[in-house]
């Protein structure tokens, strides 16, 4: 299994990459080349990682328990059970797959300008509407919807990454 992440742009300092490795207690391979900009750079992982078993994490997560149960052969990402579906029921903070899923990147790259306008809120809706996928059950929770420490191995801090360093219960998991 190879664990991967993306660190493009200026939003996340090097600390975030080191912290992910610290929580996992292993090396993580990072994409750091900007191509499309913003969250759309995450799609590069499907072009770059095609021959093994992969597990992807966003940088703004707390990993506080075992993660092997997150490995999947089929392309799998989160069902955002903690919130109303709104524009998409998906969340790509955790994804897993085995082998070549480069079609996810290639379809987007064919007309990235169109897809970035059409799916201006990010890649989750792009995946939901265009890519065959499977979803995890309740394997994590989102801090945005419950700030307490819950009994899941992963907590997502989507769009509230700075709060992660301020939350007292999270301190024990950070560098």
C-alpha positions as CSV (number, residue, x, y, z in Angstrom):
1,X,0.0,0.0,0.0
2,X,1.2,3.5,-0.9
3,X,-0.2,6.5,1.0
4,X,-0.5,9.6,-1.0
5,X,-1.3,13.3,-0.5
6,X,-1.3,16.6,-2.4
7,X,0.4,19.8,-1.3
8,X,0.1,22.4,-4.0
9,X,-0.5,26.1,-3.6
10,X,0.3,28.2,-0.5
11,X,-2.6,27.2,1.7
12,X,-0.7,24.5,3.5
13,X,2.9,24.8,4.8
14,X,5.4,22.0,4.9
15,X,4.2,21.3,8.5
16,X,1.0,19.8,7.2
17,X,2.8,17.2,5.1
18,X,5.1,16.3,8.0
19,X,2.1,16.1,10.3
20,X,0.3,13.6,8.1
21,X,3.4,11.4,8.0
22,X,3.7,11.8,11.8
23,X,0.1,10.6,12.4
24,X,0.5,7.7,10.0
25,X,4.0,6.8,11.3
26,X,5.2,6.3,7.7
27,X,6.3,8.1,4.6
28,X,3.7,9.6,2.3
29,X,4.2,10.4,-1.4
30,X,3.1,13.9,-2.2
31,X,2.0,15.6,-5.4
32,X,3.4,19.1,-5.3
33,X,3.1,20.3,-8.9
34,X,0.4,22.8,-9.6
35,X,-1.5,22.0,-12.8
36,X,-5.1,23.1,-12.6
37,X,-5.0,25.1,-9.4
38,X,-6.7,24.6,-6.1
39,X,-8.5,21.4,-5.3
40,X,-8.4,20.4,-8.9
41,X,-4.7,19.5,-8.5
42,X,-5.8,16.5,-6.5
43,X,-6.8,14.8,-9.8
44,X,-3.2,14.4,-10.6
45,X,-3.0,11.5,-8.3
46,X,-4.9,9.4,-10.7
47,X,-2.4,10.1,-13.5
48,X,0.6,9.5,-11.3
49,X,-0.4,6.4,-9.3
50,X,-1.5,3.5,-11.5
51,X,0.2,0.2,-10.6
52,X,-0.3,-0.4,-6.9
53,X,-2.7,-0.2,-4.0
54,X,-3.3,3.4,-2.9
55,X,-4.8,5.3,0.0
56,X,-5.2,9.1,-0.3
57,X,-5.7,11.6,2.6
58,X,-6.2,15.3,2.5
59,X,-3.7,17.2,4.7
60,X,-6.4,18.6,7.0
61,X,-7.3,15.3,8.7
62,X,-6.7,13.9,12.1
63,X,-5.7,10.2,12.0
64,X,-6.1,8.7,15.4
65,X,-6.5,5.0,14.7
66,X,-5.9,2.1,12.3
67,X,-6.5,2.8,8.6
68,X,-6.1,-0.6,6.9
69,X,-9.8,-1.0,6.8
70,X,-9.9,1.9,4.3
71,X,-8.1,0.0,1.5
72,X,-10.3,-0.8,-1.4
73,X,-9.6,-2.3,-4.9
74,X,-12.5,-0.4,-6.5
75,X,-12.2,3.4,-6.6
76,X,-13.8,4.4,-3.3
77,X,-14.3,7.7,-1.6
78,X,-16.4,9.0,1.3
79,X,-20.2,9.3,1.4
80,X,-20.6,12.5,3.4
81,X,-23.2,11.0,5.8
82,X,-22.7,13.8,8.3
83,X,-24.3,16.5,6.2
84,X,-27.1,17.1,3.7
85,X,-26.1,16.1,0.1
86,X,-26.6,19.5,-1.4
87,X,-24.6,19.6,-4.7
88,X,-23.0,16.2,-4.0
89,X,-23.2,13.4,-1.4
90,X,-19.4,12.7,-1.8
91,X,-16.3,13.9,-0.1
92,X,-12.8,13.2,-1.5
93,X,-10.8,13.7,1.7
94,X,-10.2,9.9,1.8
95,X,-9.9,7.8,-1.3
96,X,-8.6,4.3,-2.2
97,X,-8.1,2.2,-5.3
98,X,-6.0,-0.4,-6.8
99,X,-4.4,-0.1,-10.3
100,X,-5.1,2.3,-13.1
101,X,-7.7,4.9,-12.5
102,X,-6.1,7.5,-14.9
103,X,-9.4,7.9,-16.7
104,X,-10.5,10.1,-13.8
105,X,-7.7,12.6,-14.6
106,X,-7.9,12.2,-18.4
107,X,-11.6,13.0,-18.6
108,X,-11.1,16.2,-16.6
109,X,-8.0,17.2,-18.5
110,X,-9.8,16.9,-21.8
111,X,-11.8,20.1,-20.9
112,X,-10.5,21.3,-17.6
113,X,-11.8,24.9,-18.1
114,X,-15.4,23.6,-18.7
115,X,-15.2,21.3,-15.7
116,X,-13.8,23.9,-13.4
117,X,-16.7,26.2,-14.3
118,X,-19.3,23.5,-14.2
119,X,-18.0,22.1,-10.9
120,X,-16.8,25.3,-9.3
121,X,-17.3,23.9,-5.8
122,X,-14.6,21.3,-6.4
123,X,-13.9,17.8,-7.6
124,X,-16.4,15.9,-5.5
125,X,-19.4,16.8,-7.7
126,X,-17.3,16.2,-10.8
127,X,-16.6,12.6,-9.6
128,X,-20.2,12.2,-8.5
129,X,-21.6,13.1,-11.9
130,X,-19.0,11.6,-14.2
131,X,-17.0,8.8,-12.6
132,X,-18.0,5.3,-11.5
133,X,-17.3,5.0,-7.8
134,X,-18.0,3.2,-4.6
135,X,-18.4,4.8,-1.2
136,X,-17.3,4.0,2.3
137,X,-19.7,3.6,5.1
138,X,-19.3,5.7,8.3
139,X,-15.5,5.5,8.6
140,X,-14.9,9.1,9.8
141,X,-16.6,12.2,10.9
142,X,-16.4,15.9,10.0
143,X,-15.3,18.5,12.6
144,X,-17.6,21.0,10.8
145,X,-20.6,19.0,11.9
146,X,-19.5,17.8,15.3
147,X,-16.6,19.4,17.1
148,X,-16.3,16.7,19.8
149,X,-13.8,13.9,19.5
150,X,-15.8,10.9,18.2
151,X,-15.0,7.3,18.1
152,X,-13.8,7.1,14.5
153,X,-10.2,6.6,13.3
154,X,-10.3,9.8,11.2
155,X,-11.6,13.3,11.6
156,X,-11.9,15.7,8.6
157,X,-11.4,19.4,9.1
158,X,-12.7,20.4,5.7
159,X,-12.2,24.2,5.2
160,X,-11.4,24.6,8.9
161,X,-7.8,23.4,8.9
162,X,-6.5,26.1,11.2
163,X,-9.0,25.0,13.8
164,X,-7.3,21.6,13.9
165,X,-4.3,23.2,15.7
166,X,-6.5,24.9,18.2
167,X,-8.8,22.1,19.2
168,X,-7.6,20.7,22.6
169,X,-8.6,17.1,21.9
170,X,-6.7,17.1,18.7
171,X,-3.4,18.2,20.2
172,X,-2.3,14.7,21.2
173,X,-2.4,13.6,17.5
174,X,-0.3,16.5,16.1
175,X,3.4,17.2,15.7
